[in-house]
């Protein structure tokens, strides 16, 4: 007897065979997820990268919730002003980050060349 996926179920009838098949595939999937988790723990870069991705997605989700709640609570004019100012702040922060990165680079270079060992 074959199920719709084409897997032979033997002589078993009813849902019991499908239940056993789902349990086996669920155990396999859990084993694969556990091995992926162990691999992420062993590889520091992959673990930190996945953590950054997860927190990035969470940040986006909470930003969406914030925009949704502000859209409900504010009038259209107030909502437009709020997110115009928020966008302007984001643009200013990009410039600020560029300046900060450049200053950090030159500080490290100056510290390296001005150290007594060089």
Buried (B, 14 or more C-beta within 10 A) or exposed (E): EEEEEEEEBEEEEEEEBBEEBEEEEEEEEEEEEEEEEEEBEEEEEEBEEBEEEEEEEEEEEEEEEEBEEBEEEBEEEEBEEBBEEEEEEEEEEEEEEEEEEEEEEEEEEEEEEEEEEE
